[in-house]
Amino acid sequence: MTRTTNRYDLADLPGDLPIRVVSDRPAFDAAWSSAQRGECILFWGARLPRLGERARSKINAYGEGEIVGFFTEHNALGIYLKPDRMPAWHVKQNPTRPCAMLFGAEFDLL
């Protein structure tokens, strides 16, 4: 049985399940079955990000910004990044959503 943990607009890291930090493919593969059983939440990165910390997106031209929240989707942890300058395409597609949703492999902490 798979227990998914899709939650959005979290003001802090979720505390109901352990978060397993993985930084390479073998570690991810080893932890994936536990996450799919709902035993943990995975985060791909060297360490967990903190609210208010600065990060740089690797995708979609978001650039640098501030971490303003968290989300979990399919038992993986992601961040809400509020870019210093939101790309015009994002503003056009999501005028009421001033943040990018990124998983650990999609950003670097500064």
C-alpha positions as CSV (number, residue, x, y, z in Angstrom):
1,M,0.0,0.0,0.0
2,T,1.4,3.4,-1.0
3,R,0.7,6.4,1.3
4,T,1.3,9.6,-0.6
5,T,2.1,12.8,1.1
6,N,1.0,15.5,-1.3
7,R,0.8,18.7,0.8
8,Y,1.2,22.3,-0.4
9,D,1.9,25.7,1.1
10,L,3.8,24.4,4.1
11,A,5.3,27.1,6.2
12,D,7.9,24.8,7.7
13,L,9.4,21.3,7.1
14,P,6.8,18.5,7.6
15,G,7.3,16.8,10.9
16,D,5.1,13.8,10.7
17,L,7.5,11.6,8.8
18,P,11.3,11.3,8.8
19,I,13.0,13.2,6.0
20,R,15.8,11.2,4.3
21,V,18.4,13.3,2.6
22,V,19.9,11.6,-0.4
23,S,22.7,13.1,-2.6
24,D,23.3,10.4,-5.2
25,R,21.5,7.9,-7.3
26,P,22.4,4.8,-5.3
27,A,21.2,6.4,-2.0
28,F,18.0,7.5,-3.8
29,D,17.3,4.1,-5.2
30,A,17.9,2.5,-1.8
31,A,15.4,4.8,0.0
32,W,12.7,5.0,-2.8
33,S,10.8,1.9,-1.7
34,S,10.5,3.2,1.9
35,A,9.2,6.5,0.5
36,Q,6.7,4.8,-1.7
37,R,5.4,2.8,1.3
38,G,4.9,6.2,3.1
39,E,7.6,5.5,5.7
40,C,9.6,8.7,4.9
41,I,9.9,11.7,2.7
42,L,12.9,12.0,0.3
43,F,14.9,15.1,-0.4
44,W,17.6,15.1,-3.0
45,G,20.5,17.3,-1.9
46,A,23.5,17.7,0.4
47,R,21.4,19.0,3.3
48,L,17.9,20.2,4.0
49,P,17.2,23.8,3.1
50,R,16.0,26.4,5.6
51,L,13.1,28.8,5.4
52,G,14.5,32.2,4.3
53,E,17.7,30.7,2.8
54,R,18.8,31.8,-0.6
55,A,18.9,29.4,-3.6
56,R,19.4,29.5,-7.3
57,S,17.1,27.6,-9.7
58,K,18.7,25.3,-12.3
59,I,15.6,25.3,-14.5
60,N,13.2,27.6,-16.3
61,A,15.2,30.8,-15.9
62,Y,14.0,31.6,-12.3
63,G,17.5,32.6,-11.2
64,E,18.2,33.4,-7.5
65,G,15.6,33.9,-4.8
66,E,14.5,33.2,-1.3
67,I,13.0,29.9,0.1
68,V,9.5,30.9,1.4
69,G,7.9,27.5,2.0
70,F,7.9,23.8,1.3
71,F,5.7,21.2,-0.3
72,T,5.6,17.4,-0.5
73,E,4.6,15.6,-3.6
74,H,4.6,11.8,-4.2
75,N,6.7,11.5,-1.0
76,A,9.4,13.9,-2.1
77,L,10.2,17.3,-0.5
78,G,10.3,20.5,-2.5
79,I,10.7,24.2,-1.9
80,Y,8.8,27.3,-2.9
81,L,11.3,29.8,-4.3
82,K,10.4,33.4,-4.6
83,P,12.7,34.6,-7.3
84,D,14.3,38.1,-7.1
85,R,12.9,38.6,-10.6
86,M,10.1,36.3,-11.8
87,P,10.3,35.4,-15.5
88,A,7.7,37.0,-17.7
89,W,6.4,33.7,-18.9
90,H,5.6,32.6,-15.3
91,V,3.8,35.8,-14.5
92,K,1.7,35.3,-17.6
93,Q,0.8,31.7,-16.9
94,N,0.5,32.0,-13.1
95,P,-0.4,35.6,-12.2
96,T,-1.5,34.7,-8.6
97,R,1.4,32.3,-7.9
98,P,4.6,34.4,-7.2
99,C,6.7,31.3,-6.5
100,A,8.4,28.5,-8.3
101,M,8.0,24.9,-7.0
102,L,11.3,23.1,-7.2
103,F,12.6,19.7,-6.0
104,G,16.1,19.3,-4.6
105,A,17.8,18.4,-7.9
106,E,16.4,21.6,-9.5
107,F,18.2,24.2,-7.3
108,D,21.4,24.9,-5.5
109,L,21.6,26.5,-2.1
110,L,23.7,29.7,-2.0
